[in-house]
């Protein structure tokens, strides 16, 4: 199966809406990667590695495979800001 031109196109609209409070913490390209990784993590049985999340989505042969790893390793995002977004969402 060939990888879609835009892997984030497989992310359901409902999931995009649910994750919207976190959108401001990422650049536009990083956000598309985040959406794919979150969807894959939700669908992955067992360990939720980057490889497993891509495999369950049929993206294990995607030529941009390293982009997904780079988000977690090198991209700049702030875990505290993300935690604050999560707590604000939980507190209503």
Phi and psi in radians as a Rosetta constraint file:
Dihedral C 1 N 2 CA 2 C 2 CIRCULARHARMONIC -1.366 0.35
Dihedral N 2 CA 2 C 2 N 3 CIRCULARHARMONIC 2.527 0.35
Dihedral C 2 N 3 CA 3 C 3 CIRCULARHARMONIC -1.224 0.35
Dihedral N 3 CA 3 C 3 N 4 CIRCULARHARMONIC 2.481 0.35
Dihedral C 3 N 4 CA 4 C 4 CIRCULARHARMONIC -1.138 0.35
Dihedral N 4 CA 4 C 4 N 5 CIRCULARHARMONIC 2.664 0.35
Dihedral C 4 N 5 CA 5 C 5 CIRCULARHARMONIC -1.004 0.35
Dihedral N 5 CA 5 C 5 N 6 CIRCULARHARMONIC -0.667 0.35
Dihedral C 5 N 6 CA 6 C 6 CIRCULARHARMONIC -2.167 0.35
Dihedral N 6 CA 6 C 6 N 7 CIRCULARHARMONIC 1.747 0.35
Dihedral C 6 N 7 CA 7 C 7 CIRCULARHARMONIC -0.968 0.35
Dihedral N 7 CA 7 C 7 N 8 CIRCULARHARMONIC -0.515 0.35
Dihedral C 7 N 8 CA 8 C 8 CIRCULARHARMONIC -1.236 0.35
Dihedral N 8 CA 8 C 8 N 9 CIRCULARHARMONIC -0.178 0.35
Dihedral C 8 N 9 CA 9 C 9 CIRCULARHARMONIC -1.192 0.35
Dihedral N 9 CA 9 C 9 N 10 CIRCULARHARMONIC -0.270 0.35
Dihedral C 9 N 10 CA 10 C 10 CIRCULARHARMONIC -1.499 0.35
Dihedral N 10 CA 10 C 10 N 11 CIRCULARHARMONIC -0.101 0.35
Dihedral C 10 N 11 CA 11 C 11 CIRCULARHARMONIC -1.380 0.35
Dihedral N 11 CA 11 C 11 N 12 CIRCULARHARMONIC 2.145 0.35
Dihedral C 11 N 12 CA 12 C 12 CIRCULARHARMONIC -1.089 0.35
Dihedral N 12 CA 12 C 12 N 13 CIRCULARHARMONIC 2.578 0.35
Dihedral C 12 N 13 CA 13 C 13 CIRCULARHARMONIC -1.006 0.35
Dihedral N 13 CA 13 C 13 N 14 CIRCULARHARMONIC -0.695 0.35
Dihedral C 13 N 14 CA 14 C 14 CIRCULARHARMONIC -1.061 0.35
Dihedral N 14 CA 14 C 14 N 15 CIRCULARHARMONIC -0.695 0.35
Dihedral C 14 N 15 CA 15 C 15 CIRCULARHARMONIC -1.183 0.35
Dihedral N 15 CA 15 C 15 N 16 CIRCULARHARMONIC -0.694 0.35
Dihedral C 15 N 16 CA 16 C 16 CIRCULARHARMONIC -1.017 0.35
Dihedral N 16 CA 16 C 16 N 17 CIRCULARHARMONIC -0.779 0.35
Dihedral C 16 N 17 CA 17 C 17 CIRCULARHARMONIC -1.132 0.35
Dihedral N 17 CA 17 C 17 N 18 CIRCULARHARMONIC -0.722 0.35
Dihedral C 17 N 18 CA 18 C 18 CIRCULARHARMONIC -1.112 0.35
Dihedral N 18 CA 18 C 18 N 19 CIRCULARHARMONIC -0.615 0.35
Dihedral C 18 N 19 CA 19 C 19 CIRCULARHARMONIC -1.564 0.35
Dihedral N 19 CA 19 C 19 N 20 CIRCULARHARMONIC -0.069 0.35
Dihedral C 19 N 20 CA 20 C 20 CIRCULARHARMONIC -0.909 0.35
Dihedral N 20 CA 20 C 20 N 21 CIRCULARHARMONIC -0.642 0.35
Dihedral C 20 N 21 CA 21 C 21 CIRCULARHARMONIC -1.032 0.35
Dihedral N 21 CA 21 C 21 N 22 CIRCULARHARMONIC -0.366 0.35
Dihedral C 21 N 22 CA 22 C 22 CIRCULARHARMONIC -1.611 0.35
Dihedral N 22 CA 22 C 22 N 23 CIRCULARHARMONIC -0.138 0.35
Dihedral C 22 N 23 CA 23 C 23 CIRCULARHARMONIC -0.982 0.35
Dihedral N 23 CA 23 C 23 N 24 CIRCULARHARMONIC -0.696 0.35
Dihedral C 23 N 24 CA 24 C 24 CIRCULARHARMONIC -1.189 0.35
Dihedral N 24 CA 24 C 24 N 25 CIRCULARHARMONIC -0.212 0.35
Dihedral C 24 N 25 CA 25 C 25 CIRCULARHARMONIC -1.531 0.35
Dihedral N 25 CA 25 C 25 N 26 CIRCULARHARMONIC -0.037 0.35
Dihedral C 25 N 26 CA 26 C 26 CIRCULARHARMONIC -2.307 0.35
Dihedral N 26 CA 26 C 26 N 27 CIRCULARHARMONIC 2.705 0.35
Dihedral C 26 N 27 CA 27 C 27 CIRCULARHARMONIC -1.254 0.35
Dihedral N 27 CA 27 C 27 N 28 CIRCULARHARMONIC 2.876 0.35
Dihedral C 27 N 28 CA 28 C 28 CIRCULARHARMONIC -1.012 0.35
Dihedral N 28 CA 28 C 28 N 29 CIRCULARHARMONIC -0.842 0.35
Dihedral C 28 N 29 CA 29 C 29 CIRCULARHARMONIC -1.126 0.35
Dihedral N 29 CA 29 C 29 N 30 CIRCULARHARMONIC -0.688 0.35
Dihedral C 29 N 30 CA 30 C 30 CIRCULARHARMONIC -1.136 0.35
Dihedral N 30 CA 30 C 30 N 31 CIRCULARHARMONIC -0.641 0.35
Dihedral C 30 N 31 CA 31 C 31 CIRCULARHARMONIC -1.055 0.35
Dihedral N 31 CA 31 C 31 N 32 CIRCULARHARMONIC -0.726 0.35
Dihedral C 31 N 32 CA 32 C 32 CIRCULARHARMONIC -1.087 0.35
Dihedral N 32 CA 32 C 32 N 33 CIRCULARHARMONIC -0.657 0.35
Dihedral C 32 N 33 CA 33 C 33 CIRCULARHARMONIC -1.190 0.35
Dihedral N 33 CA 33 C 33 N 34 CIRCULARHARMONIC -0.732 0.35
Dihedral C 33 N 34 CA 34 C 34 CIRCULARHARMONIC -1.013 0.35
Dihedral N 34 CA 34 C 34 N 35 CIRCULARHARMONIC -0.797 0.35
Dihedral C 34 N 35 CA 35 C 35 CIRCULARHARMONIC -1.011 0.35
Dihedral N 35 CA 35 C 35 N 36 CIRCULARHARMONIC -0.767 0.35
Dihedral C 35 N 36 CA 36 C 36 CIRCULARHARMONIC -1.149 0.35
Dihedral N 36 CA 36 C 36 N 37 CIRCULARHARMONIC -0.767 0.35
Dihedral C 36 N 37 CA 37 C 37 CIRCULARHARMONIC -1.141 0.35
Dihedral N 37 CA 37 C 37 N 38 CIRCULARHARMONIC -0.694 0.35
Dihedral C 37 N 38 CA 38 C 38 CIRCULARHARMONIC -1.140 0.35
Dihedral N 38 CA 38 C 38 N 39 CIRCULARHARMONIC -0.794 0.35
Dihedral C 38 N 39 CA 39 C 39 CIRCULARHARMONIC -1.032 0.35
Dihedral N 39 CA 39 C 39 N 40 CIRCULARHARMONIC -0.808 0.35
Dihedral C 39 N 40 CA 40 C 40 CIRCULARHARMONIC -1.087 0.35
Dihedral N 40 CA 40 C 40 N 41 CIRCULARHARMONIC -0.676 0.35
Dihedral C 40 N 41 CA 41 C 41 CIRCULARHARMONIC -1.147 0.35
Dihedral N 41 CA 41 C 41 N 42 CIRCULARHARMONIC -0.647 0.35
Dihedral C 41 N 42 CA 42 C 42 CIRCULARHARMONIC -1.140 0.35
Dihedral N 42 CA 42 C 42 N 43 CIRCULARHARMONIC -0.697 0.35
Dihedral C 42 N 43 CA 43 C 43 CIRCULARHARMONIC -1.502 0.35
Dihedral N 43 CA 43 C 43 N 44 CIRCULARHARMONIC -0.262 0.35
Dihedral C 43 N 44 CA 44 C 44 CIRCULARHARMONIC -1.342 0.35
Dihedral N 44 CA 44 C 44 N 45 CIRCULARHARMONIC 2.243 0.35
Dihedral C 44 N 45 CA 45 C 45 CIRCULARHARMONIC -1.444 0.35
Dihedral N 45 CA 45 C 45 N 46 CIRCULARHARMONIC 2.676 0.35
Dihedral C 45 N 46 CA 46 C 46 CIRCULARHARMONIC 1.237 0.35
Dihedral N 46 CA 46 C 46 N 47 CIRCULARHARMONIC -2.506 0.35
Dihedral C 46 N 47 CA 47 C 47 CIRCULARHARMONIC -1.149 0.35
Dihedral N 47 CA 47 C 47 N 48 CIRCULARHARMONIC 2.415 0.35
Dihedral C 47 N 48 CA 48 C 48 CIRCULARHARMONIC -1.811 0.35
Dihedral N 48 CA 48 C 48 N 49 CIRCULARHARMONIC 1.235 0.35
Dihedral C 48 N 49 CA 49 C 49 CIRCULARHARMONIC -1.511 0.35
Dihedral N 49 CA 49 C 49 N 50 CIRCULARHARMONIC 2.893 0.35
Dihedral C 49 N 50 CA 50 C 50 CIRCULARHARMONIC -1.047 0.35
Dihedral N 50 CA 50 C 50 N 51 CIRCULARHARMONIC -0.762 0.35
Dihedral C 50 N 51 CA 51 C 51 CIRCULARHARMONIC -1.056 0.35
Dihedral N 51 CA 51 C 51 N 52 CIRCULARHARMONIC -0.740 0.35
Dihedral C 51 N 52 CA 52 C 52 CIRCULARHARMONIC -1.151 0.35
Dihedral N 52 CA 52 C 52 N 53 CIRCULARHARMONIC -0.697 0.35
Dihedral C 52 N 53 CA 53 C 53 CIRCULARHARMONIC -1.158 0.35
Dihedral N 53 CA 53 C 53 N 54 CIRCULARHARMONIC -0.655 0.35
Dihedral C 53 N 54 CA 54 C 54 CIRCULARHARMONIC -1.274 0.35
Dihedral N 54 CA 54 C 54 N 55 CIRCULARHARMONIC -0.654 0.35
Dihedral C 54 N 55 CA 55 C 55 CIRCULARHARMONIC -1.077 0.35
Dihedral N 55 CA 55 C 55 N 56 CIRCULARHARMONIC -0.782 0.35
Dihedral C 55 N 56 CA 56 C 56 CIRCULARHARMONIC -1.151 0.35
Dihedral N 56 CA 56 C 56 N 57 CIRCULARHARMONIC -0.419 0.35
Dihedral C 56 N 57 CA 57 C 57 CIRCULARHARMONIC -1.625 0.35
Dihedral N 57 CA 57 C 57 N 58 CIRCULARHARMONIC 0.000 0.35
Dihedral C 57 N 58 CA 58 C 58 CIRCULARHARMONIC 1.332 0.35
Dihedral N 58 CA 58 C 58 N 59 CIRCULARHARMONIC 0.405 0.35
Dihedral C 58 N 59 CA 59 C 59 CIRCULARHARMONIC -1.897 0.35
Dihedral N 59 CA 59 C 59 N 60 CIRCULARHARMONIC 0.255 0.35
Dihedral C 59 N 60 CA 60 C 60 CIRCULARHARMONIC -1.122 0.35
Dihedral N 60 CA 60 C 60 N 61 CIRCULARHARMONIC -0.378 0.35
Dihedral C 60 N 61 CA 61 C 61 CIRCULARHARMONIC -1.775 0.35
Dihedral N 61 CA 61 C 61 N 62 CIRCULARHARMONIC 0.142 0.35
Dihedral C 61 N 62 CA 62 C 62 CIRCULARHARMONIC -1.063 0.35
Dihedral N 62 CA 62 C 62 N 63 CIRCULARHARMONIC 2.281 0.35
Dihedral C 62 N 63 CA 63 C 63 CIRCULARHARMONIC -1.130 0.35
Dihedral N 63 CA 63 C 63 N 64 CIRCULARHARMONIC -0.258 0.35
Dihedral C 63 N 64 CA 64 C 64 CIRCULARHARMONIC -1.679 0.35
Dihedral N 64 CA 64 C 64 N 65 CIRCULARHARMONIC 0.400 0.35
Dihedral C 64 N 65 CA 65 C 65 CIRCULARHARMONIC -0.867 0.35
Dihedral N 65 CA 65 C 65 N 66 CIRCULARHARMONIC -0.756 0.35
Dihedral C 65 N 66 CA 66 C 66 CIRCULARHARMONIC -1.172 0.35
Dihedral N 66 CA 66 C 66 N 67 CIRCULARHARMONIC -0.428 0.35
Dihedral C 66 N 67 CA 67 C 67 CIRCULARHARMONIC -1.025 0.35
Dihedral N 67 CA 67 C 67 N 68 CIRCULARHARMONIC -0.685 0.35
Dihedral C 67 N 68 CA 68 C 68 CIRCULARHARMONIC -1.190 0.35
Dihedral N 68 CA 68 C 68 N 69 CIRCULARHARMONIC -0.677 0.35
Dihedral C 68 N 69 CA 69 C 69 CIRCULARHARMONIC -1.194 0.35
Dihedral N 69 CA 69 C 69 N 70 CIRCULARHARMONIC -0.688 0.35
Dihedral C 69 N 70 CA 70 C 70 CIRCULARHARMONIC -1.081 0.35
Dihedral N 70 CA 70 C 70 N 71 CIRCULARHARMONIC -0.582 0.35
Dihedral C 70 N 71 CA 71 C 71 CIRCULARHARMONIC -0.994 0.35
Dihedral N 71 CA 71 C 71 N 72 CIRCULARHARMONIC -0.751 0.35
Dihedral C 71 N 72 CA 72 C 72 CIRCULARHARMONIC -1.436 0.35
Dihedral N 72 CA 72 C 72 N 73 CIRCULARHARMONIC -0.489 0.35
Dihedral C 72 N 73 CA 73 C 73 CIRCULARHARMONIC -1.611 0.35
Dihedral N 73 CA 73 C 73 N 74 CIRCULARHARMONIC -0.735 0.35
Dihedral C 73 N 74 CA 74 C 74 CIRCULARHARMONIC -2.134 0.35
Dihedral N 74 CA 74 C 74 N 75 CIRCULARHARMONIC -0.464 0.35
Dihedral C 74 N 75 CA 75 C 75 CIRCULARHARMONIC -1.106 0.35
Dihedral N 75 CA 75 C 75 N 76 CIRCULARHARMONIC 2.694 0.35
Dihedral C 75 N 76 CA 76 C 76 CIRCULARHARMONIC -1.702 0.35
Dihedral N 76 CA 76 C 76 N 77 CIRCULARHARMONIC 1.990 0.35
Dihedral C 76 N 77 CA 77 C 77 CIRCULARHARMONIC -2.539 0.35
Dihedral N 77 CA 77 C 77 N 78 CIRCULARHARMONIC 2.713 0.35
Dihedral C 77 N 78 CA 78 C 78 CIRCULARHARMONIC -1.944 0.35
Dihedral N 78 CA 78 C 78 N 79 CIRCULARHARMONIC 1.958 0.35
Dihedral C 78 N 79 CA 79 C 79 CIRCULARHARMONIC -1.075 0.35
Dihedral N 79 CA 79 C 79 N 80 CIRCULARHARMONIC -0.614 0.35
Dihedral C 79 N 80 CA 80 C 80 CIRCULARHARMONIC -1.159 0.35
Dihedral N 80 CA 80 C 80 N 81 CIRCULARHARMONIC -0.703 0.35
Dihedral C 80 N 81 CA 81 C 81 CIRCULARHARMONIC -1.142 0.35
Dihedral N 81 CA 81 C 81 N 82 CIRCULARHARMONIC -0.688 0.35
Dihedral C 81 N 82 CA 82 C 82 CIRCULARHARMONIC -1.128 0.35
Dihedral N 82 CA 82 C 82 N 83 CIRCULARHARMONIC -0.717 0.35
Dihedral C 82 N 83 CA 83 C 83 CIRCULARHARMONIC -1.094 0.35
Dihedral N 83 CA 83 C 83 N 84 CIRCULARHARMONIC -0.680 0.35
Dihedral C 83 N 84 CA 84 C 84 CIRCULARHARMONIC -1.105 0.35
Dihedral N 84 CA 84 C 84 N 85 CIRCULARHARMONIC -0.737 0.35
Dihedral C 84 N 85 CA 85 C 85 CIRCULARHARMONIC -1.055 0.35
Dihedral N 85 CA 85 C 85 N 86 CIRCULARHARMONIC -0.753 0.35
Dihedral C 85 N 86 CA 86 C 86 CIRCULARHARMONIC -1.098 0.35
Dihedral N 86 CA 86 C 86 N 87 CIRCULARHARMONIC -0.821 0.35
Dihedral C 86 N 87 CA 87 C 87 CIRCULARHARMONIC -1.127 0.35
Dihedral N 87 CA 87 C 87 N 88 CIRCULARHARMONIC -0.645 0.35
Dihedral C 87 N 88 CA 88 C 88 CIRCULARHARMONIC -1.133 0.35
Dihedral N 88 CA 88 C 88 N 89 CIRCULARHARMONIC -0.679 0.35
Dihedral C 88 N 89 CA 89 C 89 CIRCULARHARMONIC -1.165 0.35
Dihedral N 89 CA 89 C 89 N 90 CIRCULARHARMONIC -0.654 0.35
Dihedral C 89 N 90 CA 90 C 90 CIRCULARHARMONIC -1.271 0.35
Dihedral N 90 CA 90 C 90 N 91 CIRCULARHARMONIC -0.531 0.35
Dihedral C 90 N 91 CA 91 C 91 CIRCULARHARMONIC -1.418 0.35
Dihedral N 91 CA 91 C 91 N 92 CIRCULARHARMONIC -0.136 0.35
